[in-house]
Amino acid sequence: MKFNISRRQFLSYGAVAAASAAVGFGFSGVSKKLKNHIPGLKPDPPYRFKPTRNQLIDLPEGFVTHAFSRTGEKMDDGLWVPGKHDGMAAFPGPNGKTILIRNHELTPTDKIVGPFGWNNEKINLVDTDKFYDSGHKVAPSLGATTTLIYDTQTMTLESHFLSLVGTIRNCAGGITPWNTWVTCEETVQKAQFTYEQDHGYNFEVPVTTSPGLVDAVPLKAMGRFNHEAIAVDNRTGIVYQTEDRDDSLFYRFLPDEPGQLVKGGRLQALIIRDKGAADTRNWKTPVHKIAPWLYEPILISQKLAVAWVDIENVEAPEDDLRKQGVEGKNTAMFARGEGIWFCGKSFYIACTNGGIEKKGQIWRYTPSPYEGTSREEKEPGTIELFIEPNDSTLMENADNLTVAPWGDLIICEDGPQDQYIVGVTPEGNTYQFARNASNTSEFAGSTFSPDGTTLFVNIQNPGVTIAITGPWGEIRQRKLA
């Protein structure tokens, strides 16, 4: 089935997905040094970092930043900017402006300011019927999205407001070709005590410049699990989903009506053919140390044919979708699936603690030309391990990711040491582009403005969004020293 969207929708989606899709982005291979998992390598090229004026982030010379929409600032709707800034995406707005939709990974008990203040004193400014879970109006769920309108030409924030509330731990999400943001709950909290609703769902937020809360409608057919992120194939409307668990699955959702996720569909999980119940994590266990001949890691750039299997009971009251898959359906197991981005003809997927040294992996999934139809078995999709550095100086615990207009992956780290924004070239080489100079909190929500001039990124704690501009062409040409 071909997913038809209007020319305007396609252009908008292309702008959001970055210009690399238009030029046929494709990672053609990997360097020999990464192919052999050799540790101790240094990032290439070795950029010299300089502190920026706000002292939040170190960048190569020539780049400038603007920090805005910090936790606790008053927004245009009279509410406060919630804490724990996380996943984010940029959309084209009117008159060349950029619309950002940003997640906030809050729970009812977080000791961080929420949109209504420390004691929810401003909750009367909103209609509690718009909440997904108001916590019996005693302990409201404070996970949320905010919408921001930004002018990249003047580097100014024009407005920001709360757009969805009543969810929990809105971690990452994904853009859609029909101009919405899907925000994901990274939780499987049940309805009990002060919680009125089961959690662990996706919610859709439209792109708008008009302040106001969207109706918080859970997309239950997409599954209840520890969601992380989603990405949509604009050719088919099929949605691919990651799960942030050590033993996670990789899911796809076949909507009954492409572009109308709320109308339901079919949830499936990936199987690697000829490798029943494959463990893609490449972890070594005590048994492997005693008998190393039993260790058979999946190799980089090895293309593996896949199949997909239906998952039942998708609302999973016992949080058992991944167990249903691995134990009963021979699905592949992944190491904390997190960021995912569609570009060109493939999806790039971060697995945060995959690899021999648990430093992270990046996978590439290329759908079948007949994806989601009865013909895909004749020409199946393929998945391959793109990089697995096994060296924290190259990449440490990849989380959110996006694709730059020049074709590199831009990855937010979430590791135990200094946090970097890491670039990955089409050849599979890594370079550190930016460093968190203020603390060791993770970067999150990396996304480029539709005009390609600005990289937006969040520092999760204490919660701030940063716009970065500068000589992007020099990065493309590798001329920085």
N, C-alpha and C positions, 0 to 999 in steps of 0.2 A: 504494500500500500504506500503510495507516495503522499507525503505530507505537504499539502499546498499552503503557502502563506503568501500574503501580498508582497509586491515589490518593496513597499515602504517598510513592512515588517522585516523583510529580509535584510534591507540596508541597515535598519536599526540594530538587528541582531549582529550583523557583520561588524558594525562599529563597536559594539560592546565586546565582541569576541576578539577584537584587534585586527589590524590590517594584515597580519600574517596569514589569516585564513584566505584572504583574497588573493594572496600571492602564492598560494599552494604550499603552506608550511608543511614540512615533513622532515622528521629526524632520520637521517640516512644511515647513521651508524654510530659506533662508539670508539673511543681511543683504545689502543691496546693496553694502556696502563690500567684503565678501568675494567677492561674485559677480563683481566687476570686477577682482579680484587687485590692489587698490590697496595699495602698500607704505607703511610708515611709520605704521601705525595703532597705537594703544596698547591694551593689554588693557582690557576693560570688564567689571565695575567695577574701579577701581584699589585693591585691598586693601592695607592697611598691614600689612606683615609685622613680627612680633616674634619674637625668638629664644626657643626653648623651653629648659627647665631643662637638658636634656642637650647643648645647643649643636649638635645634629646637623642640625636642620631649623628653618626659620623658617615661622611660620604666622600667620594672622590672629588678632587678640586674642580670647581666650576659649577657644582650643583647647589641649588638653594632650596630652602624648605619654608613651609608655612604650617604651623601647628594650630589646630582649631578644634572646636566642639569637644572640649574637655569634660570629663566627668564632673557633674555638679554645676555646670554653667546653665543659666536660664535659657530655655528655648523659646521660640516664637509663639508656642501654644501655652506658655506660662508654666510648663513643667520643666524638670531638671534633666540634663543629659544623663542617662543611666550609665552605670559603670560597665566594666568588662567588655570593651569594644572587641568585636571578633570578625567573622566573615563579612564581606562587603562586595558590592558590584557597582559599576558606573554605567549610566544610561544617558543617551542624548536627550537634552532638554530644549526648551524654547530659546531662540536667539543665541544659539551656540553654547548655552549653559550646560553644565553636567549635573545630573541627578544621581546622588549616591543613596543606596539603601544599605544600612549597616545593622548587623546583629549585635545583641548584648546577651552575654552568656550568664545571666543571673538566675538565682533561685530565690524562693521566699525568705530564706534565712541568711543570705549573704550579708556580710558586714560592710557593704559598699552601698553608696547612695543609689536608690532607684529613681524612676521618673517622678515619683510622688513625694520624695524627700525621705529622710531617715525614718520617720514614723508614719509615712504615708499620709501626711497632713494635706497633700494636694489631690488626693484621690477623688475628691468631690468635683474636680474640674473635668472629669471624663464620665462617660456613660458606662457604668459597670456591666451593662448588658453586652458591651463590645469585648469584654474579657473572654478569653477561652476558659480560664479558671480564676475566679475571683477569691478563692479560698474562703468561701462563706463570709466574705467581706471582713475577715479577721486576719488572714495571712495570704494576701493575693500573690499569685505567681508573677514575678517581675521580669522574667525573660521577655525580650521585646525586640522590635526593629525601630530604628529612627530613619527618617528621610531627610536628606540634606540637598540644598541647591547651591552649587558652587560655580563661580566664574573663573575659569582657568586663565583668562587674559589678564585679569587684574589680581589674581590669587586672593580672592575674597570669598568668604562664606556669606551668602545672601539670606538664607533662612534654614532652620532645622526644626523638626517636630516629631513627636511620637506617631508611629504609623501602625503598629500592632503590639498588643500586650496580652498578658495572661498565660504565657507559655513558660517553659523552663529550659534553661541552658541552650539558648539559640546559638549554636556553634558556627557552622558554616552554612552553605546553601548553594544556590546556583541560579543563573539567568535562564530565561526561556526565550524562544524566538518570537513569542507573542507579547513581549515587553512586560514581563513580571519578574519578581524575585521570589524564589522558593526558599523559605527559611526552615532550617531543620533543628529539631529538638534532640540533643545528645543526652538522652535519659530514657528510662523505662519506668518512671515513677507511676505507681498505681493510685487509683482513687481511694484514699484512706485518710483518716485523721482530718487535717484541714484541707486536703486536696479534694476538690469536687470532681475532677476528671482524671481519667487515665492519660498519661503523657507518653511521648515517644513517636510523634507524628511530624509530618511536614505541613507547612501552611504557605499560602500564596499571597504575596503582597503586590498590588499594582503599582506602576510607576506614575507618580503624580506630583504636581507642585502645590496642590491644595491641601492644607493641614487637615488632619482628621484621622480617626482610627478606622481601619478596615475591619470587617467582620472576620473574626478568627475562626475559620472553618478547617478542621483537621482533614487532611487527605488520607483517610484511613486505608483505602485500597493500596496505597503505596507501601504499606507495612508499618508495623510498630516495632521498632528496634532502636539501638543506640545510633541514630542517624548522625552523619557528619556533613556530607555534601552531595549535590546532584549536578548533572550536566545533561543537556538535551541535544540529540542529533537533529539539527534543523531540517534534514532531508526526510526524516521519518516521523519525528515527534516522539520517538522512544526516549525514555528518561533512564539514566544510569545513576546508581546510588552507591555510596560508600558507607561502611559501618565501622565505627571506632571501637573495636575490640581486638584483643590479641589473637582471637580465633575467628575473625570476621569473614563474611561472605562479600562477594561483589554482585550486586543486584541490577536487574533491569525491570522497568515497568512499561508494559504495553498498554497504553490507554485505549479505552473503548472508542473514544473520540479524540484524536490528537488535538492538543491545544485546550482541552477541557478536562483537566486532571480531576476535578471534583466529581466527574461523572463515572469514575471507576475505571477498572482495567485489571490486568493480570500481572502478578508479581512472579519473577523468575530469578534464579541464581545460576552463576556460571560454573560449568564443569570443564576441566581440561581433558580432552579426549585422550584415551590410551594411558591415562595416569590416575585412574580412579582415586577419588578423595585426595587430590594432590595437595601437598603442603608447600606453598610458595614462599614461606618465610625464610628458608635457608638457614634456620637456626641449628646450632650444634647442641646436642644433648649429651649427658654423661655416657650414654651408650655409644654415641659417635666417637667420643674420645677413646673409649676402650677398643672399639672396632671401627676404625675410620673408613674401612671399605664399605660400610653400610651408609655412609654419608654421600648422597647424590644430589647436590644442589642444582637448582634450575640455573642454567647458564645465561649470561647476558646475550641479547640479540637472538636467542633461540626462539623462533616462532612456533607457537603451540596452538593447534586447532582447538576450538572450543565448541561446546554445546550448551544449551540452556534448559533448565528443568523447572517446572512449576513448583511454587511454594504455597502450601495450604495454610489455612487458619492464620491469615496474615496479621490479624490484630494481636496475636501471640500473648495471651494473658500470662503465660509462664516465661516470657522472654526466651523462647526456644527456637527461633527461626534458624539461627546458625547451626544449632545442634540437629535440627530436622534436616538441614542440608547436608552436613558433613557425615552424620551417622546413618542417614537413611537414603540419601540421594547421590552420594559420591561427589558433592560439590567441592570446589577448590577452597582452601583456607588461606587467608591473607593476614598480614601483621599490621593491624590498625589502619584500615583504609581511611584516608582523610581527604585532602584536596583532590578535585578532579576538574579537568577543563577540556572542552571539545574544540579542536582546531583543525581545519582542513578536512581530513578523512578519519582522524583518529582521536582517541581520548587519552589523556595523560593523567595518571593516578599516583598519588603519594601514599606510600605505606610507611608510617612513621618509624616503627622499630623493626622493620624487616632487615634481613641481611645477616651475615655471619657474625658481625660485631654489633648488630642491632642498632646501626646508625641510620637506617632508612633505605628505602628503595623507591625508584620511580618506574612504573609500568606503563606500557602502551597497549591499548586495546583498539583494534581495527575491525569494525563491524563487517559482516558479510554484505555483499551487494544485494542480497535478498533478506537482510536482517528482519526478523520477526515474521517471516512467512514460511510456508511449508517447503520452500526451495532452498532455505539456507543450509540445510544438511549437505547439499551437493557442493557448496562452496562456502564453508564455514568461516566465521570470523576468527581472528587470531589474537593471542595475547603474547607479549614478550617483555622480558625484563630489560628496561632501557638502561638504567644505571643502578649500581649497588656499590658505592665507593668504599664502605667499611673503614672510613677515616673521617674523624670529626673536623679536620682542617679542610676537607672537601665539602662535606654536607653532614649536618647532624640533626636527625629527626625532622624530616620534611613534614610540613603541615599544609597550610593553604598554598595554592599555586595559581598562577595565571600565565598567559603567553604575551610576551612583549611584541610591539609592532614590528620589530626586526627579526622575530622568530625564535628568540631564546625563551626557555622557561624561566619564570621569576618565582622563587620559592621562599616562603617564610619558614624559618626554623623555629622549633619548639623543643629545645634541648636543655640540658642541665647547666651549660656553661654560657659564655657570651653568645648573644643571639645575633644572627646575621640574616640579611636578605641575600640569597644565593642565586646566581644565574647559571643556567645550564645551556651550553651551545648545542647546535644541531649535531655536532660530532660527539657529544656526551661529555665534554670538559666542563668543569665547574669554575666559578669565580665568585668571590665575595664582593657584593656591590655596596652594602651598607651594614653598619653595626649599631646596635642599641647602646648608646653611650650613657643612658640614664640609670639603667638597672638591668636585671637579667630576665625581665618579662618577655614573653613571646611577641614576635611580630604576627600580624594577622590581617586578612582581608586585602591583600595586594590586588590592585586593579588599575588599569590604565583608563584615562579619560577617553571619550570617543574621538577627540581630535588628536590623540597620541602625544600630547605635550606633557602630560602630568601623570606620574605614578602616585596613587593614593595608597596609604598603608596605615594600619593601626598599631599602636603599642597597647597591649591589653590592659595592663595595670601601670599607672593609675587610670588609664583610659584616655587616649587622645588620638585624633586622626591627623596625619601628616601628608601634605601635598609636596611632591618632589619634582622639580623641573631642572633642566640643564642640558648639557651637550650629549644627548642620547646618540647622535650620529657617531661620536667618538667611541662609544661602547660598541656600536655595531661594527666599526672598523678596527676595534682593538688597538686604539692609539693611546690610551691612557697609560701613564707610566707610574 
